[in-house]
Amino acid sequence: MADKQQKLEQKRRNVIVYAAFSVIAISVFLFLFWSLRSLILPSIIGGVLAYLFRPVINIVRVSWLPHGPKVLILFCFIVAGLVMGTRQIKSSLPNEKDQLELIVRIKYKLNEKYISVMGLKENPDKGNFIYELLKDDIAPFKTQAFEMLSLNEDQKKILLKYKEGYKGQTFNPKYYNYFEENQKLLPTAGVILEETLQKNNKKETEALKNADGSSKAQNSHFIVKILNTLSTWFIMPFVFIFLLFDTGEINKFFIRLVPNKYFELSLTVLNEVDTAIGKYLRGTLLECFLVGLTLSVGLIVIGLEINVAIVIGSIAGITNAIPFLGPAIGLIVGLCYALITESISPYLPFITTDNLMLAVFAVVAVAQLLDNSIFQPIVLGSAVNLHPLVVILGVMGGSIIFGFSGMLLAIPSIVIIKVIIETVFHELKAYKLI
């Protein structure tokens, strides 16, 4: 009887100790999680990269080379690849002249497309029935868009310098004609009055004259923000390196805290979560590559330049890690390029510059269809399959709570929680604990 009473007391103490420890640990975790939330995304990205590159460390079978030097060599290769990639991206970005040409072309082509759709070319005063129906609703958006695409006085001066030859480059005469047309377009053609431009430029000039001190303060504040952001992301390579150096010590530490009764259950949960994370990350990486490749090939087929198609496909493929975002970005960028391009070389004879936007829409639709029907089921499989409603609510909820970080990490978090819950309940039933 005394032994039974002693065992009950011991169980009671165990429950109290573990409950108190759990409450304290959860409270501290939530406090640190919220206080250091700016470090969450860099740390998780560092951990994801370490998880993806861990198989590379295991593949390298060099008996005389210890684990630590392998990690450092891999890190040097990754840094070198990032530096080379950054230089390549920087060289591909448009320079000052190209940016001015792009703005002029977008504004001119946008107005040209507006005139065509609204029937203002044939009937500048009345347009067609679409113009009569939507002119009042479209006018504010049209005005705002053209204000954003209007060159300020400094940009106009630089454009004139490039017209005469500046920094060894010359502004394309055709695009200068576009610029002149943009300057004298009529309101009925869908462009704001030149008086509005002059008023805006006057307001900007007065604001600049009255804001010298505040401008310096804002620049200083901007520099501080950049330094803070860099210091936050500086943790990412450290997380990457130290997780690659880890050979199981972290798992062993948490396993030691688990009571013997739940030891096997904890190991099973860790293994299942490890498998699910690996399958999701590697599957998502392959899925993004396939989506980007599909879009790139499709855009090349409909006549876009190879480098432009690859850039658009790469952007859409990378952002495809966030559900629904990749196709949307690919569609927007593709449509914008289709709007301003003037010559294409399609492999399909029925595609022209007039129906190029429709062709871009078709390519994105086909890529999304292949992603939903083939890439996701085959690459990711059913183990991490989630209902579309769960995906939508997860992405929106993560975006509302944690911004971009929440949008990016919502689905992986849901996958991990799903696997943990399923595994725990399955094992508890298997061991007849519930």
N, C-alpha and C positions, 0 to 999 in steps of 0.2 A: 504493500500500500504506500509505504514511504517512497519506494523507488518510482512508482507511478506518479505520485504527487511531484517528485523532483523532476521527472521528465516533462510534466505539464508546465512546471515553472520555467524550465529551460526553453521549451517551445514558445512560451509567452514572452520570455526575454528576447528570443531570437526575432519574434515578430515585431516587437517594439524597436529593437536595434535596426532591423532592416527597413522598417517603415520610416523611422526617423532619418536614417541615412538616405533613403530614397527621396524624402521630402526636401532635405537639405541639398542633395545633389541636383534635383530638378530645379529648385529655386536658384541655385548658383548658375546652373546651365542657362536658364531663361534670362537671368540678369546679364551674364556675359554675352549671350546670343544677341540680345537687344543692344547692349552697349557697344559691342564690337561688330555690329552688322555690316559695316563697310568692309570688313576683312573677310566676310563669308565667301563672296564670289571669287576673289583671288585665291583663297585657300582651297576652295573646291576645285577650281580649274587646275591648280597645281597638283591636287590629289588625283584628279581624272587623268592628267598627263602622265603622272607616275604609274597609275594603274594600266594605262595603255602601253607604256614603254617597258613595263616590268617583264613581259615575255621576251623582249629583245635582250635584256640582261641574262635571262635564263637560257636563251638560244646560244649565246656566245660561250662556247666550251673551250676555254683557255685555262688549263690547269694551273699554270704558273702565275696567272694574273688574279689577284684577290678581288673580292666583290667591290670594295670601295673604289679602286681605280677604274673598274668597269663603269661604275656610275658616273664618275667624273668625265671619262672619255665620251660617254653617251651625251652628257650635258653639254660638252664642248661642241659636239657635232650638231646638236639641236640649236645652240646659240648661233653657230656659223650658218646653219640653214635659215634661221630667222633673219640674220643680217643680210644674206644674199636675197632672200625674198623681199625684204623691206626695200632694198635698193632697186630691185626689179619693179616693184609696185610704184616707187617714187618716180622712176624713169618713165613709167607708163601714164602717169597723171598729166593732165593738160597744163601747159605753161600759161603765162599771163595772156599771150596773144590767143591761144586756143580757147581760153575761158571766155574772152570777149567775143570771139567768133561764135562760140556755143550759145551764149546769151542772145546775141543778135539773131542767130538762126532759129532758136526756139521761139522767140517772140514773133518773128516774121511768119514762121510756119504755123504757129498757133493761130495767128490772125487769119492766115490763108485758109486753114481748115475751118475756122469759125465762119468765114465768108461762104465757103462752099456748102457747109451743112445748113446754114441759115438762108441760103438762096439770095444773098445780098449782092452777088456778082451780076445776076440777071436783073434784079430789081432792088437797087440800093435803098430805096425809100421804104418799101414794104416788106421785102423778103418773102419767104414762103410761110406756110401755115405753122411750121415749127417755131419760126422767129416770132410770129404773132402770138403764139401760145406761151412761149417761155422767155421772151425778151426781158420782162421785168424781174423774173426770178434769177436769170443768169447774169444780169448787169452787174450786181455787186461783186460776184465771184470773178467775173471778167475784169473788172476794174482793178481789183486787188491783185490778180495774177499779173496784169500788165504793169502795175506799179512795181511789183517785185522784180520784173524783168527789165525795167527801165534803167539805163546807164546813168550814173551821176556825172557831174561835171568833170571830175578827175578822170573817170573812166573814158569819157568822150575825148578828153585831151590826149590820153594815152593811145586811144584808137586812131586818132589823126596822126600821131607820131608813127605808128606802125604802117599807116597808109603810105607815108613818105619813105619808110625804111627806118627801123629802130631795132637796135641790138642784133643787127644782122638778119632780121626777119621782116617780111612785108605782109601786110594785111591783104587777104584775098579780095580783089576788086568786086567780085560778085557779092561777097558778104558786106562790103561797104555800101553797095547799092541797097542791100537789105536794110542796112542801118538807116540810110536816107529815107527809104520808104517807111520805116518805123517812125521816123520823126514827123512825117507829114500825113499820116493816115487819118481818115475822117472818123468821127464817133460812130457813124452808121456802119463802118467796116469793123466795128468791135473794139476800137482802141480809144483810150481816154484822150481828152483834149490836151494840146500842148501847154495850155494855160495851167492845167493841173500839175503837169510836170514842173513848170516854172515855180509854182507855189510850193511844191514839195521840196525842190532844190533850195528855195529861199528859206524855208523853215529849217532845213538841214544845216544851211550855212549859219543862220542865227543861233541855232542850238550849239553848233561847234564853237562859235565865238564866245558863248556864255558858259561853256563847260570845260575850259582848259584845266581848272583845278580838279573838278570831279573826274575828268578823263584820266588824269594821272592816278587818282585814288583807285579808279576802276581797274586800271592796268596793274597797279600793285596788288589789288585784291585778286585779279585774274592769275597773276604769277603765284600767289600764295595757294590758290586753288589747284593749280597745276602741280606744285610741289607736294601738296597734301595727297593728291591722287597718285603721284609717282611713289610716294612713301608707302601708300596703302598697297599698291600692286607690287612693291618690292618684296613682299612676303612670298609671292607665288613661287619664285625659283627655290627659295629655302624649303618650302613645303614639298616641292617636287624632289629635291635632293634627299632630304631626310626620310621621306617615305620610301624612296628607292633603297636607301641604306638599311631600312628596317627589314629584318628577317623573321618577323613574327613576334617580336617583343610586345608590340601594342596589343595584339590579340591575346597573348598570354596574360598580360596585366588584367584585362577585363574578365577573362575566364576565371582567374583566381578569386574574383569577387563573388562568383556565382556559387550558391550552395551545391554540395555534392549531388543532392537529389535532382537538380536541374542541369547537371554538367553536360550530359549527352544531348539534352534538348538545346542547350546554348550552342554547342558545337554544330548541331544540325542547322540551326537558324543561321549561324555565321556562314556556313558552307553554302546554304541556299541563297542567302543575300549576295555572297561573293559571286556565285554563278549567275544570278539575275543581273547584277551590275555589269559584269563582264559581257554578258550577252547583249544587254541593252546598249552599252557604250560602243562595243565593236560593231554591233548591228546598225546603230544610228550612224556611225562613221561611214560604213559601207553604203547605207541608204542615201546619205547626203551626197556621196561621190556619184552614185548611179543617177540621182536626180539631176545633179549638175551636168553630168555627161550627156544625159538625154536632152536637156535643154540646149546645151552647146551644139550638139549634132543637129537638132531640129532647127535652130536659128541659122546654122550654116546652110542647111538644105533650102531654107526659104530666101537665102540671098544675103544675109548679113556678113560683114567681114569677119574673118576667122578670129582675129584678136578681140573684136567687140563681142562676138558670140561667146568666146571663152570667158571673158570678164563677166558678162551677164550670167552665164551658167555657173561660174564659181561663186558669185555673190548669192544667187538663189540656192545653190547647194549648201553653202555654209549656213545660211539662215534657215535652212530646212530643218535644222536641229530643233527649232521652235515650231511646233505644229502650226500649219496654216500661214506662217510668216514667209517661208521661202517662196512658194508659188506667187504670193501677192507681190513681193519685192521683184521677182523675176518678171511678172506681168507689167508692173509699173515702169521699171527701167526699160524693158523691151518696147513698150508702147511709146515711151518718150523718144527712144532712138528712132523708131519707125516714123515718128512724127517729123523729125528733122532731116532724115536721110533723103538724098536726092537721086541716088543711083544704087542699084542692087544687082547681084549676079545669081539669081535663083537657079536651083537645079530642077525646079518645077516650072514649066513654061507659063502656066496660068497665073503666076504670082507677079504682081507689079507693085510699084510704089503706091498706087491708089488703094490696093487691098492688103498692103503689108501689115497694117495694124490688125486686121482680121486674122491674117496668117500667124502673127505673134500670139494672139489670143488662142488660136487652135493649137499651137505648139505647147503652150503652157498647160492647156487643158489635157492634152495627150500625156504630158509628163506627170501631171497630177493623177490621171487615171492609172497609169502604169505604177506609180508609187503606191496608190491605195490597193490596187488589185494584185500586184506582183511583188514589188520591192518589199513592202512592209510585211506581208504574210510569209514570204520566203526567208527574208533576211532576219527579221526580228522573231518570227514564229508566234505561237499562241501563248508562250510562257509569260510574255510581257504585254499581251494584248489587252487593251483598255477600251471601254465603250466610248464612242465619240463624244457623248455628252459629258463624261468624266474628263476627257481631254480638254474640251472647251471650258468647262467650269474651272478646271485646274489651272489652265493658262491665264484665264481672266482673273481668278482669285489671286494667283501668285503675282500677277502684274499690279493689282490693286494694293496688295499688302507690302510687297518688297520691290516693286518697280521692275526694271529689266532683269535683275537677278532672279526675282521670283518667277518671271515668265520663262527664263532659261532653265531653271531648276525644278519647276513644278512637276513635270512628267517623271523625271528620275526619282524624285521624292515619293510620288504616288506609287511608282513601281516598287520601290524599297518597302514602303509601308504595306502594300498589298502582299508582297512575298513574306514579310515578317508575320503578318496576321495569319495568312494561310498556313505557314509552316508551324507556328506556335500551336494553333488549334488542332492541326493534324497530329502533331507529336504528343500533345497533352491527351488526346483521345487514344492514341496508340499505346501510351504508357499507362492508360487508365487513371490519369490524374484528374480528369473531369468526366 
